Amino acid sequence: MPLRKPGILIVDDVPENIEVLGTILENDYTVFMALSGKEALRIANENLEIQMVLLDVMMPIQDGFEVCRQLKASPITRNIPVIFITSMNEDRNETMGFSVGCADYISKPVNPRTVLARVKAHLAMHNQAQFLEKIVQERTLELLQTRDIAIFTLASLAEMRDDETGDHIKRTQHYMRALCEQLIETFPDYKRILDEETIDLLYKSAPLHDAGKVGIRDSILLKPGKLTPEEFEIMKGHVRIGRDAITRGAREMGLDHPPSFLKVARDIAYSHHEKWDGSGYPEKLSGTSIPLAGRLMAICDVYDALISKRAYKPPFPHKTAVQIIRDGKGSHFDPQLNDVFMSIQDVFFKIALKHTTLPEEKESLLKNS
């Protein structure tokens, strides 16, 4: 099967000009034609095989500059090279053209050799740029996947020591995303700090909230009864262990300014046991001095701990867990986040059911709720 020729869109309000360029290009390229800017925009957005636009500057209604602006504003067409075809030679027009995103100019009357050479050169640069962009995207994806695997592996080690299946990690991740999404819907001001990227960082970093438990000895971590005051002080140290491990990791890699996800992970690990009224640990922070990541994680972690079986307690029913969190409004939990949780408590329960793999645990969750 022969390879398809690259598509070239020629835009000019004078049919004779299109015919001249079409004749030059038709042997080597698939030629598309448009007599107006509006038609050109439609054709460019509907035909993915178009790899270049030859665009007349002087056209009625929409001139070439405006058409180029709109091509560059569309995610579908913004990477297509645009070459202006014009009889204007003033410097200010060239400056305008480059400012709106054109790749080059070809002057009228056109020279066939010049047209073919310019088109070939810019297509080659365009293809090379796409190839390099694809490599960058692949490498970026690989790095992100490696990061996510490392996060999940480290978090799983902590969970396995706590006699958990790893479901807690998955559930708290999904609680976090649900809570964030409902928060910005209920309180739109949070959109300033909770954009899509930040919510994804919170989702990806949530599993590291208890990573520091790897440094707590089994006799305390798995103790079936109540901890003594001395033992509880040791248990509280898991937040520092988690924070310090993340901080040391960044330092060992020579990162004076850690990436955003490490900052979020550090906040989650260190502050998710702080309480709104200042009675939490390790710093006894209160109110909004507690990082938002920690305030969000507190609700997600407490809810899941309450409905889950632990060495020191049986699972609580969903309704009981909800009531405990409701009672913690303004003392343990951020009042606004508490209200948001209450509005989506059923979503939390559905997440818990979906991400509980052990049959006996799922049966207990349904029975108790």
SERO-4910 file (N, C-alpha, C, O; in steps of 0.05 Angstrom, whole numbers):
BEGIN
 pado doro    nc1    nc2    nc3   cac1   cac2   cac3    cc1    cc2    cc3    oc1    oc2    oc3
  Met    A     17    -24      0      0      0      0     18     25      0     35     28     18
  Pro    A     14     43    -19     31     67    -20     27     85      3      4     87     14
  Leu    A     48     99     12     46    118     34     29    142     26     31    151      3
  Arg    A     13    152     44     -3    175     38     14    200     37     32    203     53
  Lys    A      8    217     18     24    242     15     16    261     38     -7    261     47
  Pro    A     35    277     48     28    297     68      7    316     58      8    323     34
  Gly    A    -11    325     75    -31    343     67    -23    372     70    -12    380     91
  Ile    A    -28    388     50    -22    417     50    -48    432     45    -61    427     25
  Leu    A    -55    450     63    -78    467     60    -70    494     49    -54    508     61
  Ile    A    -81    501     25    -76    527     13   -100    545     18   -123    537     11
  Val    A    -96    569     29   -118    587     36   -113    614     22    -93    627     26
  Asp    A   -132    621      4   -130    647    -10   -158    653    -21   -173    635    -29
  Asp    A   -166    678    -20   -192    686    -30   -193    689    -60   -214    693    -72
  Val    A   -170    685    -74   -168    687   -103   -164    659   -114   -142    648   -110
  Pro    A   -183    646   -127   -180    619   -137   -156    615   -155   -143    594   -153
  Glu    A   -148    635   -171   -125    632   -189    -99    628   -173    -82    613   -181
  Asn    A    -97    642   -150    -73    638   -133    -72    610   -122    -50    598   -120
  Ile    A    -95    600   -114    -95    572   -104    -87    553   -125    -73    534   -121
  Glu    A    -97    558   -150    -91    540   -172    -61    539   -178    -49    518   -183
  Val    A    -48    563   -176    -19    564   -181     -4    547   -161     13    531   -168
  Leu    A    -10    551   -136      4    536   -115     -3    506   -116     14    489   -111
  Gly    A    -29    501   -122    -37    473   -124    -22    458   -145    -14    434   -142
  Thr    A    -17    471   -168     -3    458   -190     26    452   -182     37    432   -190
  Ile    A     38    470   -166     66    466   -158     68    443   -138     87    428   -139
  Leu    A     48    439   -121     50    420    -99     36    393   -104     42    374    -90
  Glu    A     19    391   -124      2    368   -126     17    342   -131      6    320   -124
  Asn    A     40    342   -143     55    317   -148     66    304   -123     69    280   -121
  Asp    A     72    321   -103     85    311    -79     67    311    -54     74    299    -34
  Tyr    A     45    326    -56     28    329    -32     -1    326    -39    -10    330    -62
  Thr    A    -17    320    -18    -46    321    -21    -55    349    -15    -51    359      7
  Val    A    -67    362    -35    -74    390    -32   -103    394    -24   -121    383    -36
  Phe    A   -106    410     -2   -133    419      6   -135    449      0   -115    463      1
  Met    A   -159    458     -6   -162    486    -14   -185    500      2   -205    487      8
  Ala    A   -181    526      8   -201    541     22   -200    570     12   -179    581      8
  Leu    A   -224    581      7   -226    608     -4   -231    629     18   -233    653     12
  Ser    A   -233    621     43   -238    640     65   -225    629     90   -219    605     93
  Gly    A   -221    647    110   -210    638    135   -229    619    150   -219    600    161
  Lys    A   -255    624    149   -274    607    163   -272    578    151   -272    559    166
  Glu    A   -272    576    125   -270    550    112   -244    537    119   -243    512    123
  Ala    A   -222    552    119   -196    541    126   -195    529    154   -185    507    157
  Leu    A   -207    543    173   -207    533    200   -223    507    202   -215    488    217
  Arg    A   -245    506    188   -262    481    188   -246    458    176   -245    436    188
  Ile    A   -234    462    153   -219    440    140   -195    431    157   -190    407    159
  Ala    A   -181    450    168   -157    443    184   -165    427    209   -150    409    217
  Asn    A   -188    433    221   -196    418    245   -208    391    238   -209    373    255
  Glu    A   -218    388    214   -231    363    206   -213    343    193   -220    319    190
  Asn    A   -190    351    184   -172    334    168   -145    331    182   -128    349    179
  Leu    A   -141    310    197   -117    306    212    -92    302    195    -69    305    205
  Glu    A    -96    296    169    -72    291    152    -59    317    143    -38    316    131
  Ile    A    -72    340    148    -60    365    141    -36    371    158    -38    371    183
  Gln    A    -13    375    146     12    379    160     24    407    156     45    413    168
  Met    A     11    423    139     21    450    134     -1    467    123    -19    457    109
  Val    A      0    493    129    -20    512    118     -4    534    103     13    547    115
  Leu    A    -11    538     77      0    561     62    -23    582     62    -44    577     51
  Leu    A    -18    604     75    -40    623     82    -35    651     71    -15    663     76
  Asp    A    -54    660     54    -53    688     44    -58    707     67    -74    701     85
  Val    A    -45    730     67    -48    749     88    -72    767     83    -89    770    101
  Met    A    -75    778     59    -96    797     53   -121    783     44   -124    776     21
  Met    A   -140    778     63   -165    766     56   -188    781     70   -183    793     91
  Pro    A   -212    782     59   -234    796     71   -244    781     96   -239    757     99
  Ile    A   -259    795    113   -271    785    137   -250    777    158   -247    790    178
  Gln    A   -236    755    152   -214    747    170   -188    747    154   -185    732    134
  Asp    A   -169    764    162   -144    764    147   -127    741    157   -134    726    175
  Gly    A   -104    737    144    -87    714    150    -77    714    179    -74    693    191
  Phe    A    -72    738    190    -62    740    217    -82    728    237    -75    713    255
  Glu    A   -108    736    233   -129    726    251   -133    696    247   -137    681    267
  Val    A   -132    686    223   -135    657    218   -112    642    232   -116    621    244
  Cys    A    -88    653    230    -65    640    242    -68    640    273    -61    620    286
  Arg    A    -77    662    284    -82    663    313   -101    640    321    -96    626    341
  Gln    A   -122    637    306   -142    616    314   -131    588    310   -137    570    325
  Leu    A   -115    584    289   -102    558    285    -84    551    309    -84    529    318
  Lys    A    -69    571    318    -51    566    340    -65    564    367    -54    554    387
  Ala    A    -90    574    368   -105    572    393   -119    545    397   -127    538    419
  Ser    A   -122    530    375   -136    504    376   -116    482    383    -95    480    370
  Pro    A   -123    464    402   -105    442    408   -102    422    385    -83    407    384
  Ile    A   -121    423    366   -120    405    343   -100    415    322    -86    399    310
  Thr    A    -99    441    319    -83    453    296    -59    469    305    -44    479    288
  Arg    A    -54    472    331    -34    491    340     -5    483    331     12    501    329
  Asn    A     -1    458    326     26    449    319     31    448    289     53    442    280
  Ile    A     11    455    273     14    455    244     30    480    236     22    502    243
  Pro    A     52    477    221     67    500    211     50    517    192     36    506    175
  Val    A     52    543    194     37    561    177     58    579    162     75    591    174
  Ile    A     56    579    135     73    596    119     55    617    106     36    610     92
  Phe    A     61    642    110     45    663     97     54    667     68     78    668     62
  Ile    A     35    670     51     40    676     23     30    705     19      7    710     21
  Thr    A     49    723     13     41    751     12     58    767     -7     81    760    -13
  Ser    A     46    789    -16     61    808    -33     71    831    -16     85    849    -27
  Met    A     65    831      9     73    853     26    102    848     36    108    825     43
  Asn    A    118    868     37    146    864     44    154    881     68    177    882     76
  Glu    A    135    895     80    142    913    103    150    897    127    138    876    133
  Asp    A    170    906    141    180    892    165    159    888    186    158    867    199
  Arg    A    141    908    189    121    906    210    102    883    205     92    871    224
  Asn    A     97    877    180     79    855    173     92    828    179     80    809    189
  Glu    A    118    826    174    133    802    181    133    798    211    129    776    221
  Thr    A    138    820    226    138    819    255    111    810    265    109    793    283
  Met    A     89    820    254     62    812    261     58    782    256     47    768    273
  Gly    A     67    773    233     64    745    226     78    726    245     66    707    254
  Phe    A    102    733    252    117    715    270    105    717    299    106    697    313
  Ser    A     94    740    306     82    743    332     57    726    335     51    718    358
  Val    A     43    720    314     19    704    316     25    674    311      7    657    312
  Gly    A     50    668    305     58    640    303     65    628    276     67    604    274
  Cys    A     68    645    256     75    634    230    104    624    230    121    634    245
  Ala    A    110    605    212    137    594    211    155    608    190    179    608    193
  Asp    A    142    620    170    158    631    148    141    648    130    116    648    133
  Tyr    A    153    662    112    140    678     91    149    669     64    173    662     60
  Ile    A    131    669     44    139    666     16    126    689      1    101    694      4
  Ser    A    141    704    -14    131    728    -28    119    721    -55    128    703    -69
  Lys    A     98    736    -62     86    735    -89    101    754   -107    112    774    -98
  Pro    A    103    748   -133     94    722   -145    112    699   -137    136    703   -134
  Val    A    100    676   -133    115    654   -121    134    641   -142    128    641   -166
  Asn    A    156    632   -132    175    617   -148    172    587   -141    175    580   -118
  Pro    A    165    570   -161    160    542   -155    182    528   -138    176    514   -120
  Arg    A    207    534   -146    229    521   -131    230    530   -102    235    515    -83
  Thr    A    225    556    -98    224    567    -71    202    555    -54    206    547    -31
  Val    A    178    552    -66    156    540    -52    162    512    -44    158    505    -21
  Leu    A    171    496    -63    177    468    -57    199    465    -36    198    448    -18
  Ala    A    220    482    -37    242    481    -18    233    488     10    240    475     29
  Arg    A    217    510     11    208    519     38    189    499     50    191    492     74
  Val    A    171    489     34    152    469     45    166    444     55    160    434     76
  Lys    A    185    434     38    200    410     46    216    415     72    216    398     89
  Ala    A    229    438     74    245    444     97    228    445    123    236    434    143
  His    A    206    459    121    190    463    145    175    437    153    171    432    176
  Leu    A    168    421    133    156    395    139    176    377    154    170    363    172
  Ala    A    201    378    144    222    362    157    226    371    186    229    354    204
  Met    A    227    397    191    230    408    218    206    400    235    209    394    259
  His    A    182    402    223    158    395    238    158    366    246    151    359    269
  Asn    A    166    348    227    166    320    233    187    313    254    183    296    272
  Gln    A    210    327    252    231    322    272    221    331    300    226    318    320
  Ala    A    208    354    301    198    364    326    177    345    338    177    340    362
  Gln    A    160    334    321    140    315    330    153    290    341    145    278    361
  Phe    A    174    281    327    189    257    336    201    261    363    200    244    381
  Leu    A    214    284    366    227    291    392    206    294    414    211    285    437
  Glu    A    183    306    407    162    309    427    151    282    436    145    278    460
  Lys    A    149    263    417    140    236    424    159    223    443    151    209    462
  Ile    A    185    226    437    205    214    455    204    225    483    204    211    502
  Val    A    201    252    484    198    265    510    174    255    525    175    250    549
  Gln    A    151    253    511    127    243    523    130    215    534    121    208    556
  Glu    A    143    198    518    148    170    526    166    169    551    160    154    569
  Arg    A    187    185    551    205    185    574    192    197    598    196    187    621
  Thr    A    176    217    594    161    229    617    142    209    629    140    206    653
  Leu    A    127    195    611    108    175    621    123    153    636    114    144    657
  Glu    A    146    145    625    162    124    639    171    133    666    170    118    686
  Leu    A    179    158    669    188    169    694    165    171    714    168    164    738
  Leu    A    142    179    704    118    181    721    109    154    731    102    150    754
  Gln    A    110    134    713    103    107    721    122     96    741    114     83    760
  Thr    A    148    101    737    168     93    757    164    106    784    165     93    804
  Arg    A    157    131    783    151    146    808    127    133    822    128    128    847
  Asp    A    106    128    807     82    117    819     87     89    831     76     82    852
  Ile    A    103     73    816    109     46    826    125     48    852    120     33    871
  Ala    A    144     66    852    161     70    876    144     78    900    147     68    922
  Ile    A    125     97    896    107    106    917     91     83    928     89     78    952
  Phe    A     79     68    909     61     46    917     77     24    931     67     12    951
  Thr    A    101     19    922    118     -2    934    125      5    963    122    -11    981
  Leu    A    134     30    967    141     39    994    117     39   1012    119     30   1035
  Ala    A     95     49   1002     70     49   1018     61     20   1025     52     15   1047
  Ser    A     64      2   1006     56    -25   1010     72    -39   1032     62    -55   1047
  Leu    A     98    -32   1033    116    -44   1054    105    -36   1082    104    -52   1100
  Ala    A     97    -11   1085     86     -2   1110     60    -15   1116     55    -23   1139
  Glu    A     43    -18   1096     17    -31   1100     20    -60   1108      5    -70   1125
  Met    A     38    -74   1095     41   -103   1100     51   -107   1128     44   -127   1141
  Arg    A     67    -89   1139     76    -92   1166     53    -87   1185     53    -97   1208
  Asp    A     33    -72   1176     10    -66   1193    -12    -87   1188    -35    -82   1195
  Asp    A     -5   -109   1176    -23   -131   1170    -46   -123   1152    -69   -131   1156
  Glu    A    -39   -106   1133    -60    -97   1114    -55   -109   1086    -33   -118   1080
  Thr    A    -76   -109   1069    -74   -121   1043    -65   -101   1022    -58   -109    999
  Gly    A    -64    -76   1028    -59    -55   1008    -84    -41    999    -83    -21    985
  Asp    A   -107    -52   1008   -132    -39   1001   -134    -12   1013   -146      7   1002
  His    A   -123     -8   1037   -124     18   1051   -111     39   1033   -121     62   1032
  Ile    A    -89     32   1020    -76     51   1002    -94     60    980    -98     84    975
  Lys    A   -106     40    966   -124     47    944   -148     63    953   -156     82    940
  Arg    A   -160     54    975   -184     68    984   -178     97    991   -193    116    984
  Thr    A   -156    102   1006   -150    130   1014   -144    147    990   -149    171    990
  Gln    A   -131    135    970   -127    151    945   -153    160    933   -155    184    926
  His    A   -172    142    931   -197    149    918   -214    168    936   -229    185    926
  Tyr    A   -212    164    963   -226    183    981   -214    211    976   -229    230    974
  Met    A   -188    212    974   -175    238    970   -185    252    945   -191    276    946
  Arg    A   -186    238    923   -195    250    898   -224    259    900   -231    281    892
  Ala    A   -241    242    912   -269    249    914   -273    273    932   -289    291    926
  Leu    A   -258    275    954   -260    297    973   -251    323    960   -264    344    963
  Cys    A   -229    322    945   -219    346    931   -238    356    910   -244    380    908
  Glu    A   -249    338    894   -267    346    873   -293    358    884   -303    377    872
  Gln    A   -303    346    906   -327    358    917   -321    384    931   -338    402    932
  Leu    A   -297    387    942   -289    411    956   -290    435    937   -300    456    944
  Ile    A   -278    432    913   -277    455    895   -305    461    883   -311    483    874
  Glu    A   -322    440    883   -350    445    874   -366    460    895   -382    477    888
  Thr    A   -362    453    920   -377    465    942   -366    492    949   -381    511    955
  Phe    A   -339    495    949   -326    520    956   -307    528    933   -284    521    933
  Pro    A   -318    542    913   -302    548    888   -276    563    893   -258    561    876
  Asp    A   -273    577    916   -248    591    921   -224    572    922   -202    580    916
  Tyr    A   -229    546    928   -207    527    929   -196    520    902   -175    508    900
  Lys    A   -210    528    881   -200    523    854   -173    537    849   -158    528    832
  Arg    A   -168    558    864   -142    572    861   -118    554    869    -96    558    858
  Ile    A   -123    536    887   -100    520    897   -104    490    890    -85    474    892
  Leu    A   -128    482    882   -134    454    876   -141    452    846   -163    446    839
  Asp    A   -121    456    829   -125    451    801   -123    421    796   -117    406    814
  Glu    A   -127    413    771   -127    385    764   -100    372    771    -99    349    781
  Glu    A    -78    386    765    -51    375    771    -47    371    801    -36    350    809
  Thr    A    -56    390    817    -52    388    846    -69    365    858    -59    350    875
  Ile    A    -93    362    848   -110    340    857    -97    313    850    -98    295    866
  Asp    A    -85    312    827    -72    287    819    -47    282    837    -42    259    844
  Leu    A    -33    303    844    -10    300    862    -19    290    889     -6    272    901
  Leu    A    -41    300    899    -52    291    925    -60    262    923    -56    246    941
  Tyr    A    -73    255    901    -82    227    896    -57    208    896    -58    187    909
  Lys    A    -36    216    881    -13    199    878      3    198    904     16    177    910
  Ser    A      4    219    920     20    220    944      7    209    969     20    203    988
  Ala    A    -20    207    968    -35    197    992    -24    171   1003    -23    168   1028
  Pro    A    -15    152    987     -6    126    998     18    129   1017     24    111   1032
  Leu    A     32    152   1015     56    155   1032     50    166   1060     68    171   1075
  His    A     24    169   1066     18    182   1092     28    166   1116     36    177   1136
  Asp    A     29    139   1114     38    123   1136     64    108   1130     71     88   1142
  Ala    A     79    119   1110    104    105   1103    124    103   1126    140     84   1127
  Gly    A    122    122   1145    140    122   1168    136     98   1187    152     94   1204
  Lys    A    114     84   1183    109     61   1201    130     39   1197    132     21   1214
  Val    A    144     40   1175    165     19   1171    187     22   1193    202      3   1197
  Gly    A    188     45   1206    208     49   1227    197     43   1255    212     48   1275
  Ile    A    173     34   1258    161     28   1284    162     -2   1289    154    -18   1272
  Arg    A    172    -10   1311    176    -39   1317    149    -53   1320    129    -41   1328
  Asp    A    149    -79   1313    124    -95   1312    110    -96   1339     85    -96   1340
  Ser    A    125    -97   1360    112   -100   1387     93    -76   1393     75    -79   1409
  Ile    A     99    -54   1380     81    -30   1383     61    -29   1360     37    -25   1364
  Leu    A     71    -32   1336     54    -29   1312     31    -49   1312      9    -43   1304
  Leu    A     37    -74   1321     17    -95   1320      6   -103   1347     -7   -124   1350
  Lys    A     10    -86   1367      0    -92   1393    -31    -93   1393    -44    -74   1384
  Pro    A    -43   -115   1403    -72   -118   1402    -87   -100   1422   -110    -94   1418
  Gly    A    -73    -92   1443    -86    -76   1464    -79    -47   1461    -66    -38   1442
  Lys    A    -88    -31   1481    -82     -3   1481    -53      2   1487    -40    -11   1503
  Leu    A    -42     22   1473    -14     29   1477    -10     45   1503    -27     60   1511
  Thr    A     12     40   1515     19     56   1539     27     84   1529     33     88   1505
  Pro    A     27    104   1547     36    131   1539     63    131   1526     68    145   1506
  Glu    A     82    115   1536    109    113   1525    108    101   1497    121    111   1478
  Glu    A     92     80   1494     89     67   1467     76     86   1447     83     86   1424
  Phe    A     56    101   1457     42    119   1438     61    141   1429     59    149   1405
  Glu    A     79    150   1446     99    170   1437    116    159   1415    123    173   1396
  Ile    A    124    134   1418    140    121   1397    124    118   1371    134    124   1350
  Met    A     99    110   1374     81    107   1350     78    134   1336     78    135   1311
  Lys    A     75    155   1351     72    182   1339     97    189   1322     95    207   1304
  Gly    A    119    177   1328    143    183   1313    143    175   1284    160    183   1268
  His    A    122    159   1276    121    151   1247    118    175   1228    126    173   1205
  Val    A    106    197   1238    102    220   1220    129    233   1214    134    242   1192
  Arg    A    147    234   1234    173    245   1230    190    227   1213    205    235   1195
  Ile    A    188    201   1218    203    182   1202    195    184   1172    213    184   1155
  Gly    A    170    186   1167    160    189   1139    170    214   1127    180    214   1104
  Arg    A    167    237   1141    176    262   1130    206    262   1125    215    271   1104
  Asp    A    221    252   1145    251    253   1143    260    235   1120    280    242   1106
  Ala    A    247    213   1116    255    195   1094    251    209   1067    268    207   1049
  Ile    A    229    223   1064    224    237   1039    244    260   1035    254    264   1013
  Thr    A    249    274   1057    268    297   1056    296    287   1049    310    299   1033
  Arg    A    305    265   1062    331    255   1057    334    245   1028    354    248   1015
  Gly    A    312    232   1018    313    222    991    317    245    971    333    242    952
  Ala    A    303    267    975    306    291    958    335    302    960    347    310    940
  Arg    A    345    303    985    372    314    989    393    296    976    412    307    964
  Glu    A    390    270    979    410    252    967    411    254    937    431    249    924
  Met    A    388    261    925    387    265    896    397    292    887    396    299    864
  Gly    A    405    308    907    415    335    901    394    355    894    399    374    879
  Leu    A    369    350    904    347    368    897    344    389    919    332    384    940
  Asp    A    355    413    914    352    435    933    322    444    935    313    453    956
  His    A    309    441    912    280    448    911    265    423    902    262    418    878
  Pro    A    255    407    921    242    382    914    218    386    896    205    407    898
  Pro    A    212    367    879    189    369    861    163    371    877    162    364    901
  Ser    A    142    381    864    117    386    878    106    361    892     96    362    914
  Phe    A    108    337    878     96    314    891    111    306    917     98    295    935
  Leu    A    137    312    918    151    306    943    143    325    965    141    317    989
  Lys    A    138    350    958    128    369    978    101    361    989     96    362   1013
  Val    A     83    353    970     57    344    978     59    319    996     45    317   1016
  Ala    A     75    300    987     79    275   1002     90    281   1030     81    269   1050
  Arg    A    108    299   1032    120    307   1058     99    319   1076     98    313   1100
  Asp    A     82    337   1065     61    349   1081     41    328   1091     32    329   1114
  Ile    A     34    310   1073     15    289   1080     26    272   1103     13    266   1122
  Ala    A     51    263   1099     64    244   1118     66    258   1146     63    244   1166
  Tyr    A     73    283   1146     80    297   1171     56    309   1186     56    312   1210
  Ser    A     35    316   1171     14    332   1184    -14    319   1185    -33    332   1193
  His    A    -16    294   1176    -43    282   1175    -54    275   1202    -78    267   1204
  His    A    -38    277   1223    -48    272   1251    -51    298   1266    -57    298   1290
  Glu    A    -47    321   1253    -53    346   1266    -84    349   1268    -99    338   1252
  Lys    A    -93    365   1287   -122    369   1291   -128    399   1290   -113    416   1298
  Trp    A   -152    404   1280   -161    432   1276   -158    449   1301   -152    473   1299
  Asp    A   -164    437   1325   -163    453   1350   -135    454   1362   -131    465   1384
  Gly    A   -115    442   1348    -87    444   1359    -79    422   1377    -58    422   1389
  Ser    A    -96    401   1381    -91    380   1400    -77    356   1387    -73    335   1400
  Gly    A    -70    358   1361    -58    335   1348    -28    335   1350    -17    348   1368
  Tyr    A    -16    320   1333     14    318   1334     24    317   1305      9    310   1287
  Pro    A     50    323   1300     72    326   1320     76    355   1329     89    360   1349
  Glu    A     65    375   1314     71    403   1320     49    418   1335     52    441   1342
  Lys    A     27    404   1340      3    417   1352     -6    442   1336    -13    462   1347
  Leu    A     -5    439   1310    -14    460   1292    -45    462   1295    -58    442   1302
  Ser    A    -56    485   1288    -85    488   1289    -95    503   1265    -80    518   1251
  Gly    A   -120    500   1259   -133    514   1237   -119    512   1211   -109    490   1204
  Thr    A   -118    534   1196   -106    533   1170    -76    533   1170    -63    533   1149
  Ser    A    -64    534   1194    -35    530   1195    -27    501   1189     -4    495   1182
  Ile    A    -47    483   1190    -42    455   1182    -44    455   1151    -63    465   1140
  Pro    A    -24    444   1138    -26    443   1108    -52    430   1099    -61    411   1111
  Leu    A    -63    441   1077    -88    430   1067    -85    400   1061   -104    385   1066
  Ala    A    -62    391   1051    -58    363   1045    -62    346   1070    -74    325   1069
  Gly    A    -52    356   1093    -56    341   1118    -84    341   1128    -94    321   1138
  Arg    A    -98    364   1124   -127    365   1133   -144    346   1116   -162    333   1127
  Leu    A   -138    345   1090   -153    327   1073   -147    298   1081   -166    281   1083
  Met    A   -122    292   1084   -114    264   1090   -125    255   1117   -131    231   1120
  Ala    A   -128    273   1136   -139    266   1162   -166    253   1160   -171    233   1172
  Ile    A   -184    265   1144   -210    254   1141   -210    227   1127   -223    208   1135
  Cys    A   -194    226   1105   -192    201   1090   -181    178   1107   -191    156   1106
  Asp    A   -160    184   1122   -147    164   1138   -164    155   1162   -167    131   1167
  Val    A   -177    174   1175   -193    167   1199   -218    150   1190   -224    130   1202
  Tyr    A   -231    159   1168   -254    143   1159   -246    115   1154   -260     96   1162
  Asp    A   -224    111   1139   -217     83   1131   -208     67   1155   -213     43   1157
  Ala    A   -194     80   1174   -185     66   1198   -209     57   1215   -209     35   1226
  Leu    A   -230     74   1216   -253     67   1231   -269     43   1220   -278     26   1235
  Ile    A   -272     42   1194   -287     20   1182   -271     -5   1178   -282    -26   1170
  Ser    A   -245     -4   1184   -227    -27   1179   -221    -41   1206   -220    -29   1227
  Lys    A   -216    -67   1204   -206    -83   1226   -177    -76   1231   -161    -75   1213
  Arg    A   -170    -72   1256   -143    -67   1264   -136    -86   1287   -153    -99   1299
  Ala    A   -110    -89   1293   -101   -107   1314   -114    -99   1341   -118   -117   1358
  Tyr    A   -120    -74   1344   -130    -64   1370   -160    -59   1370   -171    -50   1391
  Lys    A   -174    -65   1348   -203    -59   1347   -217    -74   1325   -204    -80   1304
  Pro    A   -243    -79   1327   -259    -90   1305   -267    -67   1286   -264    -44   1293
  Pro    A   -277    -74   1262   -286    -52   1244   -312    -39   1255   -329    -53   1266
  Phe    A   -314    -13   1252   -338      1   1259   -357      3   1235   -347      4   1212
  Pro    A   -383      3   1239   -402      8   1217   -397     35   1204   -388     54   1217
  His    A   -405     37   1179   -402     62   1164   -416     84   1179   -405    106   1182
  Lys    A   -440     79   1189   -456    101   1202   -441    110   1227   -442    134   1234
  Thr    A   -428     92   1242   -413    100   1265   -389    117   1258   -383    137   1271
  Ala    A   -375    108   1237   -352    124   1228   -361    152   1220   -347    171   1227
  Val    A   -383    154   1205   -393    181   1197   -400    198   1221   -393    221   1222
  Gln    A   -412    186   1241   -419    201   1265   -395    210   1280   -394    233   1291
  Ile    A   -374    194   1282   -350    202   1296   -337    225   1281   -327    244   1294
  Ile    A   -336    224   1255   -325    246   1239   -342    271   1242   -332    293   1245
  Arg    A   -369    268   1242   -387    291   1246   -381    304   1273   -380    328   1275
  Asp    A   -378    287   1294   -372    298   1321   -345    312   1323   -341    328   1341
  Gly    A   -327    306   1304   -301    318   1304   -299    344   1289   -277    355   1287
  Lys    A   -321    354   1279   -321    379   1264   -312    402   1282   -323    406   1304
  Gly    A   -292    417   1274   -282    440   1289   -263    433   1311   -251    450   1323
  Ser    A   -261    407   1318   -242    399   1338   -220    382   1325   -196    391   1324
  His    A   -227    359   1314   -207    343   1299   -204    353   1270   -182    355   1260
  Phe    A   -227    359   1257   -227    363   1228   -234    392   1221   -249    406   1235
  Asp    A   -223    401   1198   -229    426   1186   -260    427   1181   -270    409   1168
  Pro    A   -274    447   1192   -303    448   1189   -313    447   1161   -333    433   1155
  Gln    A   -300    461   1142   -309    460   1114   -305    433   1102   -322    423   1089
  Leu    A   -282    421   1108   -277    394   1097   -296    374   1109   -305    355   1096
  Asn    A   -303    378   1134   -322    360   1148   -349    362   1134   -361    341   1129
  Asp    A   -358    386   1127   -383    389   1113   -383    375   1086   -402    363   1077
  Val    A   -360    378   1072   -358    366   1046   -359    336   1048   -372    322   1033
  Phe    A   -345    325   1068   -346    296   1072   -374    287   1078   -383    267   1067
  Met    A   -389    301   1094   -416    293   1100   -434    292   1075   -452    276   1073
  Ser    A   -428    310   1056   -444    311   1032   -438    288   1013   -455    282    996
  Ile    A   -415    275   1017   -408    253    999   -401    228   1015   -386    211   1005
  Gln    A   -412    225   1038   -407    202   1055   -414    176   1040   -400    155   1044
  Asp    A   -435    176   1024   -443    152   1009   -422    145    988   -417    122    982
  Val    A   -409    165    977   -387    161    958   -364    146    971   -352    128    960
  Phe    A   -357    155    995   -336    142   1011   -343    112   1015   -326     95   1012
  Phe    A   -368    107   1022   -376     79   1027   -374     62   1002   -365     39   1003
  Lys    A   -382     74    980   -380     59    954   -351     54    947   -345     32    936
  Ile    A   -334     73    952   -305     69    947   -295     46    964   -280     29    955
  Ala    A   -303     46    989   -294     25   1008   -302     -3    998   -286    -21    998
  Leu    A   -327     -5    989   -337    -31    978   -321    -39    953   -314    -62    950
  Lys    A   -317    -20    935   -305    -26    910   -276    -35    913   -266    -52    899
  His    A   -262    -23    933   -233    -28    936   -227    -45    961   -207    -41    975
  Thr    A   -245    -63    968   -241    -83    989   -240   -110    976   -260   -120    965
  Thr    A   -217   -123    977   -213   -148    961   -219   -173    977   -228   -193    965
  Leu    A   -215   -173   1004   -220   -197   1019   -251   -200   1023   -264   -182   1034
  Pro    A   -262   -223   1016   -291   -228   1018   -302   -224   1046   -323   -212   1049
  Glu    A   -287   -233   1066   -297   -230   1094   -298   -201   1102   -316   -193   1118
  Glu    A   -279   -185   1092   -280   -156   1099   -302   -142   1085   -316   -125   1097
  Lys    A   -307   -149   1060   -329   -137   1045   -356   -145   1058   -374   -129   1060
  Glu    A   -358   -171   1066   -383   -180   1079   -387   -165   1105   -410   -158   1111
  Ser    A   -366   -161   1120   -368   -146   1145   -377   -118   1141   -393   -107   1155
  Leu    A   -365   -105   1120   -372    -78   1113   -402    -75   1106   -415    -56   1115
  Leu    A   -412    -93   1091   -440    -93   1083   -458    -99   1107   -479    -86   1111
  Lys    A   -450   -118   1123   -466   -126   1146   -468   -104   1167   -490    -99   1178
  Asn    A   -446    -91   1172   -445    -70   1193   -457    -44   1184   -461    -26   1200
  Ser    A   -462    -42   1158   -471    -16   1148   -499    -17   1136   -509      3   1127
***
